Amino acid sequence: MEMALGSAMTQPHPLPRVHVIRHGETEWSLSGRHTSRTDIPLTAHGEAQGRLLGKRLRGIKFSRVFTSPCVRARQTCELAGLAALAEIEPNLREWDYGDYESRTSPEIRAERAGWDLFIDGAPGGESPAEVFVRAENFVLRLHSMEGEIAVFSHGHFLRVLATVWIGLRIVNAQRFGLSTASLGILSYAHECRENPIISLWNETGVGVPL
């Protein structure tokens, strides 16, 4: 996949091709704890994942690079070798989990059966509608850009971003699994601005040496 990414992304593009990148592993992502405002750095494995991202993105000439303000996203961007181009984008921060910060989904559902973040949101945090608006605002900006764009962000927010890109309702984001340090590409079918697609999703670089 490294060769496919590097070779396929070298041609210039008048339309944006958006490489969405989830940050590397943290202690809380490893244990499944919801992490939004808590600024947790990468684990040693997460740092290795960030360096691997640099290998997987090698040869791509990015016109813009955006990162969430959170340290785990900024650190991943830096380890991937793109910090010099990076612009901090507040809209890329993770869903604010409010009272559910640091808790796991099984813990939450033990108290609130059937809870679904993409339907119910988080008490004391953001609603699905609020996160959708953030993603929509950023997608509108992306549509006006050109060339290869890198976006370093977080699991739940990037899932919402993908649904907005292809015109789905936010509840559909629950169907888009996303691993740490994974890559996705948001682009257009037949280079037509009216046909946004997801051309790659949750590519983890399995088989590429760390």
mmCIF file of the C-alpha atoms, coordinates in Angstrom:
data_MODEL
# 
_entry.id   MODEL 
# 
loop_
_atom_site.group_PDB 
_atom_site.id 
_atom_site.type_symbol 
_atom_site.label_atom_id 
_atom_site.label_alt_id 
_atom_site.label_comp_id 
_atom_site.label_asym_id 
_atom_site.label_entity_id 
_atom_site.label_seq_id 
_atom_site.pdbx_PDB_ins_code 
_atom_site.Cartn_x 
_atom_site.Cartn_y 
_atom_site.Cartn_z 
_atom_site.occupancy 
_atom_site.B_iso_or_equiv 
_atom_site.pdbx_formal_charge 
_atom_site.auth_seq_id 
_atom_site.auth_comp_id 
_atom_site.auth_asym_id 
_atom_site.auth_atom_id 
_atom_site.pdbx_PDB_model_num 
ATOM 1   C CA . MET A 1 1   ? 0.000   0.000  0.000   1.00 0.00 ? 1   MET A CA 1 
ATOM 2   C CA . GLU A 1 2   ? 2.919   2.356  0.610   1.00 0.00 ? 2   GLU A CA 1 
ATOM 3   C CA . MET A 1 3   ? 3.906   2.122  -3.071  1.00 0.00 ? 3   MET A CA 1 
ATOM 4   C CA . ALA A 1 4   ? 0.311   2.580  -4.192  1.00 0.00 ? 4   ALA A CA 1 
ATOM 5   C CA . LEU A 1 5   ? -0.114  5.666  -2.055  1.00 0.00 ? 5   LEU A CA 1 
ATOM 6   C CA . GLY A 1 6   ? 3.186   7.212  -3.083  1.00 0.00 ? 6   GLY A CA 1 
ATOM 7   C CA . SER A 1 7   ? 2.840   6.535  -6.795  1.00 0.00 ? 7   SER A CA 1 
ATOM 8   C CA . ALA A 1 8   ? -0.817  7.410  -7.121  1.00 0.00 ? 8   ALA A CA 1 
ATOM 9   C CA . MET A 1 9   ? -0.604  10.727 -5.291  1.00 0.00 ? 9   MET A CA 1 
ATOM 10  C CA . THR A 1 10  ? 2.157   12.426 -7.258  1.00 0.00 ? 10  THR A CA 1 
ATOM 11  C CA . GLN A 1 11  ? 0.038   13.819 -10.102 1.00 0.00 ? 11  GLN A CA 1 
ATOM 12  C CA . PRO A 1 12  ? -1.244  17.389 -9.636  1.00 0.00 ? 12  PRO A CA 1 
ATOM 13  C CA . HIS A 1 13  ? -4.930  17.766 -8.837  1.00 0.00 ? 13  HIS A CA 1 
ATOM 14  C CA . PRO A 1 14  ? -7.079  20.839 -9.463  1.00 0.00 ? 14  PRO A CA 1 
ATOM 15  C CA . LEU A 1 15  ? -9.596  19.499 -6.936  1.00 0.00 ? 15  LEU A CA 1 
ATOM 16  C CA . PRO A 1 16  ? -8.693  18.741 -3.329  1.00 0.00 ? 16  PRO A CA 1 
ATOM 17  C CA . ARG A 1 17  ? -7.791  15.185 -2.363  1.00 0.00 ? 17  ARG A CA 1 
ATOM 18  C CA . VAL A 1 18  ? -8.065  15.021 1.404   1.00 0.00 ? 18  VAL A CA 1 
ATOM 19  C CA . HIS A 1 19  ? -5.907  12.572 3.352   1.00 0.00 ? 19  HIS A CA 1 
ATOM 20  C CA . VAL A 1 20  ? -7.648  12.117 6.705   1.00 0.00 ? 20  VAL A CA 1 
ATOM 21  C CA . ILE A 1 21  ? -5.323  10.768 9.397   1.00 0.00 ? 21  ILE A CA 1 
ATOM 22  C CA . ARG A 1 22  ? -6.269  9.675  12.886  1.00 0.00 ? 22  ARG A CA 1 
ATOM 23  C CA . HIS A 1 23  ? -3.619  10.307 15.540  1.00 0.00 ? 23  HIS A CA 1 
ATOM 24  C CA . GLY A 1 24  ? -1.434  7.494  16.855  1.00 0.00 ? 24  GLY A CA 1 
ATOM 25  C CA . GLU A 1 25  ? -2.063  5.351  19.907  1.00 0.00 ? 25  GLU A CA 1 
ATOM 26  C CA . THR A 1 26  ? -2.418  6.884  23.386  1.00 0.00 ? 26  THR A CA 1 
ATOM 27  C CA . GLU A 1 27  ? -2.933  5.162  26.728  1.00 0.00 ? 27  GLU A CA 1 
ATOM 28  C CA . TRP A 1 28  ? -6.617  6.076  26.616  1.00 0.00 ? 28  TRP A CA 1 
ATOM 29  C CA . SER A 1 29  ? -7.226  5.016  23.011  1.00 0.00 ? 29  SER A CA 1 
ATOM 30  C CA . LEU A 1 30  ? -5.592  1.694  23.883  1.00 0.00 ? 30  LEU A CA 1 
ATOM 31  C CA . SER A 1 31  ? -8.014  1.156  26.785  1.00 0.00 ? 31  SER A CA 1 
ATOM 32  C CA . GLY A 1 32  ? -11.059 2.520  24.946  1.00 0.00 ? 32  GLY A CA 1 
ATOM 33  C CA . ARG A 1 33  ? -11.517 5.573  27.145  1.00 0.00 ? 33  ARG A CA 1 
ATOM 34  C CA . HIS A 1 34  ? -13.207 8.563  25.521  1.00 0.00 ? 34  HIS A CA 1 
ATOM 35  C CA . THR A 1 35  ? -10.667 11.345 25.059  1.00 0.00 ? 35  THR A CA 1 
ATOM 36  C CA . SER A 1 36  ? -11.553 14.846 23.961  1.00 0.00 ? 36  SER A CA 1 
ATOM 37  C CA . ARG A 1 37  ? -10.315 17.748 26.088  1.00 0.00 ? 37  ARG A CA 1 
ATOM 38  C CA . THR A 1 38  ? -7.800  15.675 28.059  1.00 0.00 ? 38  THR A CA 1 
ATOM 39  C CA . ASP A 1 39  ? -4.476  16.310 26.326  1.00 0.00 ? 39  ASP A CA 1 
ATOM 40  C CA . ILE A 1 40  ? -2.740  12.927 26.386  1.00 0.00 ? 40  ILE A CA 1 
ATOM 41  C CA . PRO A 1 41  ? 0.490   12.316 24.440  1.00 0.00 ? 41  PRO A CA 1 
ATOM 42  C CA . LEU A 1 42  ? 1.227   9.304  22.267  1.00 0.00 ? 42  LEU A CA 1 
ATOM 43  C CA . THR A 1 43  ? 2.557   6.044  23.669  1.00 0.00 ? 43  THR A CA 1 
ATOM 44  C CA . ALA A 1 44  ? 5.889   4.721  22.405  1.00 0.00 ? 44  ALA A CA 1 
ATOM 45  C CA . HIS A 1 45  ? 3.922   2.588  19.956  1.00 0.00 ? 45  HIS A CA 1 
ATOM 46  C CA . GLY A 1 46  ? 1.931   5.651  18.917  1.00 0.00 ? 46  GLY A CA 1 
ATOM 47  C CA . GLU A 1 47  ? 5.191   7.461  18.176  1.00 0.00 ? 47  GLU A CA 1 
ATOM 48  C CA . ALA A 1 48  ? 6.320   4.537  16.017  1.00 0.00 ? 48  ALA A CA 1 
ATOM 49  C CA . GLN A 1 49  ? 2.979   4.704  14.208  1.00 0.00 ? 49  GLN A CA 1 
ATOM 50  C CA . GLY A 1 50  ? 3.593   8.399  13.523  1.00 0.00 ? 50  GLY A CA 1 
ATOM 51  C CA . ARG A 1 51  ? 6.989   7.651  11.976  1.00 0.00 ? 51  ARG A CA 1 
ATOM 52  C CA . LEU A 1 52  ? 5.403   4.912  9.869   1.00 0.00 ? 52  LEU A CA 1 
ATOM 53  C CA . LEU A 1 53  ? 2.893   7.454  8.593   1.00 0.00 ? 53  LEU A CA 1 
ATOM 54  C CA . GLY A 1 54  ? 5.839   9.476  7.305   1.00 0.00 ? 54  GLY A CA 1 
ATOM 55  C CA . LYS A 1 55  ? 6.915   6.473  5.231   1.00 0.00 ? 55  LYS A CA 1 
ATOM 56  C CA . ARG A 1 56  ? 3.404   5.886  3.928   1.00 0.00 ? 56  ARG A CA 1 
ATOM 57  C CA . LEU A 1 57  ? 2.975   9.537  2.921   1.00 0.00 ? 57  LEU A CA 1 
ATOM 58  C CA . ARG A 1 58  ? 6.432   9.850  1.370   1.00 0.00 ? 58  ARG A CA 1 
ATOM 59  C CA . GLY A 1 59  ? 6.407   11.302 -2.127  1.00 0.00 ? 59  GLY A CA 1 
ATOM 60  C CA . ILE A 1 60  ? 3.128   13.194 -1.727  1.00 0.00 ? 60  ILE A CA 1 
ATOM 61  C CA . LYS A 1 61  ? 3.466   16.943 -2.183  1.00 0.00 ? 61  LYS A CA 1 
ATOM 62  C CA . PHE A 1 62  ? 0.900   18.484 0.139   1.00 0.00 ? 62  PHE A CA 1 
ATOM 63  C CA . SER A 1 63  ? -0.486  21.922 -0.642  1.00 0.00 ? 63  SER A CA 1 
ATOM 64  C CA . ARG A 1 64  ? -2.034  22.301 2.832   1.00 0.00 ? 64  ARG A CA 1 
ATOM 65  C CA . VAL A 1 65  ? -1.688  20.457 6.155   1.00 0.00 ? 65  VAL A CA 1 
ATOM 66  C CA . PHE A 1 66  ? -4.156  20.890 9.003   1.00 0.00 ? 66  PHE A CA 1 
ATOM 67  C CA . THR A 1 67  ? -4.045  19.494 12.524  1.00 0.00 ? 67  THR A CA 1 
ATOM 68  C CA . SER A 1 68  ? -6.237  19.465 15.585  1.00 0.00 ? 68  SER A CA 1 
ATOM 69  C CA . PRO A 1 69  ? -4.875  21.599 18.443  1.00 0.00 ? 69  PRO A CA 1 
ATOM 70  C CA . CYS A 1 70  ? -4.578  18.489 20.651  1.00 0.00 ? 70  CYS A CA 1 
ATOM 71  C CA . VAL A 1 71  ? -1.060  17.259 21.394  1.00 0.00 ? 71  VAL A CA 1 
ATOM 72  C CA . ARG A 1 72  ? -1.723  13.706 20.191  1.00 0.00 ? 72  ARG A CA 1 
ATOM 73  C CA . ALA A 1 73  ? -2.678  14.978 16.731  1.00 0.00 ? 73  ALA A CA 1 
ATOM 74  C CA . ARG A 1 74  ? 0.109   17.574 16.549  1.00 0.00 ? 74  ARG A CA 1 
ATOM 75  C CA . GLN A 1 75  ? 2.658   14.981 17.674  1.00 0.00 ? 75  GLN A CA 1 
ATOM 76  C CA . THR A 1 76  ? 1.478   12.540 14.989  1.00 0.00 ? 76  THR A CA 1 
ATOM 77  C CA . CYS A 1 77  ? 1.753   15.273 12.371  1.00 0.00 ? 77  CYS A CA 1 
ATOM 78  C CA . GLU A 1 78  ? 5.279   16.111 13.504  1.00 0.00 ? 78  GLU A CA 1 
ATOM 79  C CA . LEU A 1 79  ? 6.438   12.484 13.515  1.00 0.00 ? 79  LEU A CA 1 
ATOM 80  C CA . ALA A 1 80  ? 5.014   12.096 10.007  1.00 0.00 ? 80  ALA A CA 1 
ATOM 81  C CA . GLY A 1 81  ? 7.315   14.917 8.915   1.00 0.00 ? 81  GLY A CA 1 
ATOM 82  C CA . LEU A 1 82  ? 4.636   17.507 8.137   1.00 0.00 ? 82  LEU A CA 1 
ATOM 83  C CA . ALA A 1 83  ? 4.899   19.899 11.085  1.00 0.00 ? 83  ALA A CA 1 
ATOM 84  C CA . ALA A 1 84  ? 6.571   22.620 8.997   1.00 0.00 ? 84  ALA A CA 1 
ATOM 85  C CA . LEU A 1 85  ? 3.438   22.929 6.847   1.00 0.00 ? 85  LEU A CA 1 
ATOM 86  C CA . ALA A 1 86  ? 0.887   22.417 9.608   1.00 0.00 ? 86  ALA A CA 1 
ATOM 87  C CA . GLU A 1 87  ? -1.893  24.873 10.382  1.00 0.00 ? 87  GLU A CA 1 
ATOM 88  C CA . ILE A 1 88  ? -3.773  24.506 13.675  1.00 0.00 ? 88  ILE A CA 1 
ATOM 89  C CA . GLU A 1 89  ? -7.486  24.095 12.936  1.00 0.00 ? 89  GLU A CA 1 
ATOM 90  C CA . PRO A 1 90  ? -9.838  24.310 15.958  1.00 0.00 ? 90  PRO A CA 1 
ATOM 91  C CA . ASN A 1 91  ? -12.672 22.607 14.048  1.00 0.00 ? 91  ASN A CA 1 
ATOM 92  C CA . LEU A 1 92  ? -10.594 19.405 13.965  1.00 0.00 ? 92  LEU A CA 1 
ATOM 93  C CA . ARG A 1 93  ? -10.688 18.846 17.723  1.00 0.00 ? 93  ARG A CA 1 
ATOM 94  C CA . GLU A 1 94  ? -12.385 15.681 18.952  1.00 0.00 ? 94  GLU A CA 1 
ATOM 95  C CA . TRP A 1 95  ? -16.064 15.470 19.892  1.00 0.00 ? 95  TRP A CA 1 
ATOM 96  C CA . ASP A 1 96  ? -16.447 16.988 23.371  1.00 0.00 ? 96  ASP A CA 1 
ATOM 97  C CA . TYR A 1 97  ? -17.587 14.063 25.527  1.00 0.00 ? 97  TYR A CA 1 
ATOM 98  C CA . GLY A 1 98  ? -18.520 16.212 28.522  1.00 0.00 ? 98  GLY A CA 1 
ATOM 99  C CA . ASP A 1 99  ? -19.488 14.006 31.469  1.00 0.00 ? 99  ASP A CA 1 
ATOM 100 C CA . TYR A 1 100 ? -18.367 10.914 29.545  1.00 0.00 ? 100 TYR A CA 1 
ATOM 101 C CA . GLU A 1 101 ? -14.736 12.040 29.285  1.00 0.00 ? 101 GLU A CA 1 
ATOM 102 C CA . SER A 1 102 ? -12.330 9.222  30.294  1.00 0.00 ? 102 SER A CA 1 
ATOM 103 C CA . ARG A 1 103 ? -15.127 6.606  30.373  1.00 0.00 ? 103 ARG A CA 1 
ATOM 104 C CA . THR A 1 104 ? -15.474 3.580  28.099  1.00 0.00 ? 104 THR A CA 1 
ATOM 105 C CA . SER A 1 105 ? -18.571 2.748  26.054  1.00 0.00 ? 105 SER A CA 1 
ATOM 106 C CA . PRO A 1 106 ? -19.386 -0.387 28.124  1.00 0.00 ? 106 PRO A CA 1 
ATOM 107 C CA . GLU A 1 107 ? -19.226 1.706  31.311  1.00 0.00 ? 107 GLU A CA 1 
ATOM 108 C CA . ILE A 1 108 ? -21.573 4.295  29.864  1.00 0.00 ? 108 ILE A CA 1 
ATOM 109 C CA . ARG A 1 109 ? -24.037 1.713  28.523  1.00 0.00 ? 109 ARG A CA 1 
ATOM 110 C CA . ALA A 1 110 ? -24.107 -0.046 31.898  1.00 0.00 ? 110 ALA A CA 1 
ATOM 111 C CA . GLU A 1 111 ? -25.802 3.124  33.204  1.00 0.00 ? 111 GLU A CA 1 
ATOM 112 C CA . ARG A 1 112 ? -27.562 4.183  29.981  1.00 0.00 ? 112 ARG A CA 1 
ATOM 113 C CA . ALA A 1 113 ? -28.677 1.196  27.930  1.00 0.00 ? 113 ALA A CA 1 
ATOM 114 C CA . GLY A 1 114 ? -28.594 1.688  24.195  1.00 0.00 ? 114 GLY A CA 1 
ATOM 115 C CA . TRP A 1 115 ? -26.528 4.870  24.321  1.00 0.00 ? 115 TRP A CA 1 
ATOM 116 C CA . ASP A 1 116 ? -25.082 5.866  20.938  1.00 0.00 ? 116 ASP A CA 1 
ATOM 117 C CA . LEU A 1 117 ? -22.813 8.897  20.665  1.00 0.00 ? 117 LEU A CA 1 
ATOM 118 C CA . PHE A 1 118 ? -23.926 9.659  17.111  1.00 0.00 ? 118 PHE A CA 1 
ATOM 119 C CA . ILE A 1 119 ? -27.589 9.768  18.175  1.00 0.00 ? 119 ILE A CA 1 
ATOM 120 C CA . ASP A 1 120 ? -27.516 10.869 21.800  1.00 0.00 ? 120 ASP A CA 1 
ATOM 121 C CA . GLY A 1 121 ? -24.375 12.977 22.053  1.00 0.00 ? 121 GLY A CA 1 
ATOM 122 C CA . ALA A 1 122 ? -22.756 13.477 25.452  1.00 0.00 ? 122 ALA A CA 1 
ATOM 123 C CA . PRO A 1 123 ? -24.252 15.242 28.489  1.00 0.00 ? 123 PRO A CA 1 
ATOM 124 C CA . GLY A 1 124 ? -22.242 18.314 29.353  1.00 0.00 ? 124 GLY A CA 1 
ATOM 125 C CA . GLY A 1 125 ? -20.494 18.036 25.981  1.00 0.00 ? 125 GLY A CA 1 
ATOM 126 C CA . GLU A 1 126 ? -21.450 18.354 22.311  1.00 0.00 ? 126 GLU A CA 1 
ATOM 127 C CA . SER A 1 127 ? -24.600 17.204 20.578  1.00 0.00 ? 127 SER A CA 1 
ATOM 128 C CA . PRO A 1 128 ? -24.475 15.403 17.216  1.00 0.00 ? 128 PRO A CA 1 
ATOM 129 C CA . ALA A 1 129 ? -25.851 18.555 15.558  1.00 0.00 ? 129 ALA A CA 1 
ATOM 130 C CA . GLU A 1 130 ? -23.028 20.690 16.971  1.00 0.00 ? 130 GLU A CA 1 
ATOM 131 C CA . VAL A 1 131 ? -20.320 18.301 15.776  1.00 0.00 ? 131 VAL A CA 1 
ATOM 132 C CA . PHE A 1 132 ? -21.994 18.022 12.384  1.00 0.00 ? 132 PHE A CA 1 
ATOM 133 C CA . VAL A 1 133 ? -21.879 21.815 11.970  1.00 0.00 ? 133 VAL A CA 1 
ATOM 134 C CA . ARG A 1 134 ? -18.155 21.855 12.819  1.00 0.00 ? 134 ARG A CA 1 
ATOM 135 C CA . ALA A 1 135 ? -17.478 19.162 10.230  1.00 0.00 ? 135 ALA A CA 1 
ATOM 136 C CA . GLU A 1 136 ? -19.694 20.855 7.658   1.00 0.00 ? 136 GLU A CA 1 
ATOM 137 C CA . ASN A 1 137 ? -17.885 24.172 8.091   1.00 0.00 ? 137 ASN A CA 1 
ATOM 138 C CA . PHE A 1 138 ? -14.520 22.526 7.533   1.00 0.00 ? 138 PHE A CA 1 
ATOM 139 C CA . VAL A 1 139 ? -15.743 20.526 4.511   1.00 0.00 ? 139 VAL A CA 1 
ATOM 140 C CA . LEU A 1 140 ? -16.965 23.739 2.890   1.00 0.00 ? 140 LEU A CA 1 
ATOM 141 C CA . ARG A 1 141 ? -13.434 25.113 3.251   1.00 0.00 ? 141 ARG A CA 1 
ATOM 142 C CA . LEU A 1 142 ? -11.901 21.930 1.840   1.00 0.00 ? 142 LEU A CA 1 
ATOM 143 C CA . HIS A 1 143 ? -14.084 22.060 -1.260  1.00 0.00 ? 143 HIS A CA 1 
ATOM 144 C CA . SER A 1 144 ? -12.543 25.430 -2.153  1.00 0.00 ? 144 SER A CA 1 
ATOM 145 C CA . MET A 1 145 ? -8.949  24.134 -2.024  1.00 0.00 ? 145 MET A CA 1 
ATOM 146 C CA . GLU A 1 146 ? -6.740  22.374 -4.562  1.00 0.00 ? 146 GLU A CA 1 
ATOM 147 C CA . GLY A 1 147 ? -4.192  19.566 -4.491  1.00 0.00 ? 147 GLY A CA 1 
ATOM 148 C CA . GLU A 1 148 ? -3.227  17.113 -1.779  1.00 0.00 ? 148 GLU A CA 1 
ATOM 149 C CA . ILE A 1 149 ? -4.498  18.075 1.691   1.00 0.00 ? 149 ILE A CA 1 
ATOM 150 C CA . ALA A 1 150 ? -3.482  16.347 4.948   1.00 0.00 ? 150 ALA A CA 1 
ATOM 151 C CA . VAL A 1 151 ? -5.830  16.449 7.948   1.00 0.00 ? 151 VAL A CA 1 
ATOM 152 C CA . PHE A 1 152 ? -4.703  15.133 11.357  1.00 0.00 ? 152 PHE A CA 1 
ATOM 153 C CA . SER A 1 153 ? -7.591  14.667 13.729  1.00 0.00 ? 153 SER A CA 1 
ATOM 154 C CA . HIS A 1 154 ? -9.500  12.168 15.889  1.00 0.00 ? 154 HIS A CA 1 
ATOM 155 C CA . GLY A 1 155 ? -11.582 9.040  15.513  1.00 0.00 ? 155 GLY A CA 1 
ATOM 156 C CA . HIS A 1 156 ? -15.121 10.227 16.089  1.00 0.00 ? 156 HIS A CA 1 
ATOM 157 C CA . PHE A 1 157 ? -14.681 13.600 14.436  1.00 0.00 ? 157 PHE A CA 1 
ATOM 158 C CA . LEU A 1 158 ? -13.134 12.104 11.291  1.00 0.00 ? 158 LEU A CA 1 
ATOM 159 C CA . ARG A 1 159 ? -16.009 9.645  11.027  1.00 0.00 ? 159 ARG A CA 1 
ATOM 160 C CA . VAL A 1 160 ? -18.412 12.580 11.048  1.00 0.00 ? 160 VAL A CA 1 
ATOM 161 C CA . LEU A 1 161 ? -16.243 14.438 8.532   1.00 0.00 ? 161 LEU A CA 1 
ATOM 162 C CA . ALA A 1 162 ? -16.466 11.490 6.141   1.00 0.00 ? 162 ALA A CA 1 
ATOM 163 C CA . THR A 1 163 ? -20.260 11.332 6.355   1.00 0.00 ? 163 THR A CA 1 
ATOM 164 C CA . VAL A 1 164 ? -20.525 15.066 5.702   1.00 0.00 ? 164 VAL A CA 1 
ATOM 165 C CA . TRP A 1 165 ? -18.172 14.745 2.719   1.00 0.00 ? 165 TRP A CA 1 
ATOM 166 C CA . ILE A 1 166 ? -20.431 12.228 0.967   1.00 0.00 ? 166 ILE A CA 1 
ATOM 167 C CA . GLY A 1 167 ? -23.720 13.783 2.075   1.00 0.00 ? 167 GLY A CA 1 
ATOM 168 C CA . LEU A 1 168 ? -24.899 11.267 4.675   1.00 0.00 ? 168 LEU A CA 1 
ATOM 169 C CA . ARG A 1 169 ? -26.668 11.899 7.980   1.00 0.00 ? 169 ARG A CA 1 
ATOM 170 C CA . ILE A 1 170 ? -24.443 11.901 11.059  1.00 0.00 ? 170 ILE A CA 1 
ATOM 171 C CA . VAL A 1 171 ? -25.977 8.669  12.403  1.00 0.00 ? 171 VAL A CA 1 
ATOM 172 C CA . ASN A 1 172 ? -24.224 6.842  9.546   1.00 0.00 ? 172 ASN A CA 1 
ATOM 173 C CA . ALA A 1 173 ? -20.847 7.727  11.072  1.00 0.00 ? 173 ALA A CA 1 
ATOM 174 C CA . GLN A 1 174 ? -21.299 4.790  13.446  1.00 0.00 ? 174 GLN A CA 1 
ATOM 175 C CA . ARG A 1 175 ? -20.614 2.496  10.436  1.00 0.00 ? 175 ARG A CA 1 
ATOM 176 C CA . PHE A 1 176 ? -17.149 3.937  9.749   1.00 0.00 ? 176 PHE A CA 1 
ATOM 177 C CA . GLY A 1 177 ? -14.618 2.238  12.028  1.00 0.00 ? 177 GLY A CA 1 
ATOM 178 C CA . LEU A 1 178 ? -11.283 4.029  12.343  1.00 0.00 ? 178 LEU A CA 1 
ATOM 179 C CA . SER A 1 179 ? -8.069  2.684  13.867  1.00 0.00 ? 179 SER A CA 1 
ATOM 180 C CA . THR A 1 180 ? -5.275  4.768  15.361  1.00 0.00 ? 180 THR A CA 1 
ATOM 181 C CA . ALA A 1 181 ? -2.770  6.112  12.812  1.00 0.00 ? 181 ALA A CA 1 
ATOM 182 C CA . SER A 1 182 ? -5.049  5.091  9.960   1.00 0.00 ? 182 SER A CA 1 
ATOM 183 C CA . LEU A 1 183 ? -5.338  6.823  6.595   1.00 0.00 ? 183 LEU A CA 1 
ATOM 184 C CA . GLY A 1 184 ? -8.387  7.659  4.529   1.00 0.00 ? 184 GLY A CA 1 
ATOM 185 C CA . ILE A 1 185 ? -8.816  9.663  1.340   1.00 0.00 ? 185 ILE A CA 1 
ATOM 186 C CA . LEU A 1 186 ? -11.800 11.879 0.531   1.00 0.00 ? 186 LEU A CA 1 
ATOM 187 C CA . SER A 1 187 ? -11.908 12.704 -3.165  1.00 0.00 ? 187 SER A CA 1 
ATOM 188 C CA . TYR A 1 188 ? -14.239 12.921 -6.184  1.00 0.00 ? 188 TYR A CA 1 
ATOM 189 C CA . ALA A 1 189 ? -15.448 10.321 -8.665  1.00 0.00 ? 189 ALA A CA 1 
ATOM 190 C CA . HIS A 1 190 ? -14.209 11.051 -12.175 1.00 0.00 ? 190 HIS A CA 1 
ATOM 191 C CA . GLU A 1 191 ? -12.699 14.321 -10.886 1.00 0.00 ? 191 GLU A CA 1 
ATOM 192 C CA . CYS A 1 192 ? -16.202 15.788 -10.737 1.00 0.00 ? 192 CYS A CA 1 
ATOM 193 C CA . ARG A 1 193 ? -16.869 18.206 -7.886  1.00 0.00 ? 193 ARG A CA 1 
ATOM 194 C CA . GLU A 1 194 ? -20.512 17.111 -7.760  1.00 0.00 ? 194 GLU A CA 1 
ATOM 195 C CA . ASN A 1 195 ? -19.523 13.504 -6.921  1.00 0.00 ? 195 ASN A CA 1 
ATOM 196 C CA . PRO A 1 196 ? -17.596 13.397 -3.636  1.00 0.00 ? 196 PRO A CA 1 
ATOM 197 C CA . ILE A 1 197 ? -16.510 9.885  -2.602  1.00 0.00 ? 197 ILE A CA 1 
ATOM 198 C CA . ILE A 1 198 ? -14.433 8.041  -0.012  1.00 0.00 ? 198 ILE A CA 1 
ATOM 199 C CA . SER A 1 199 ? -11.697 6.422  -2.083  1.00 0.00 ? 199 SER A CA 1 
ATOM 200 C CA . LEU A 1 200 ? -9.715  4.959  0.853   1.00 0.00 ? 200 LEU A CA 1 
ATOM 201 C CA . TRP A 1 201 ? -10.679 4.278  4.460   1.00 0.00 ? 201 TRP A CA 1 
ATOM 202 C CA . ASN A 1 202 ? -8.984  2.937  7.600   1.00 0.00 ? 202 ASN A CA 1 
ATOM 203 C CA . GLU A 1 203 ? -5.767  1.918  5.836   1.00 0.00 ? 203 GLU A CA 1 
ATOM 204 C CA . THR A 1 204 ? -3.350  1.051  8.634   1.00 0.00 ? 204 THR A CA 1 
ATOM 205 C CA . GLY A 1 205 ? -0.133  0.211  6.813   1.00 0.00 ? 205 GLY A CA 1 
ATOM 206 C CA . VAL A 1 206 ? -0.190  -3.409 7.962   1.00 0.00 ? 206 VAL A CA 1 
ATOM 207 C CA . GLY A 1 207 ? 2.852   -5.111 6.523   1.00 0.00 ? 207 GLY A CA 1 
ATOM 208 C CA . VAL A 1 208 ? 4.918   -1.933 6.237   1.00 0.00 ? 208 VAL A CA 1 
ATOM 209 C CA . PRO A 1 209 ? 7.921   -2.223 8.608   1.00 0.00 ? 209 PRO A CA 1 
ATOM 210 C CA . LEU A 1 210 ? 8.015   0.189  11.544  1.00 0.00 ? 210 LEU A CA 1 
# 
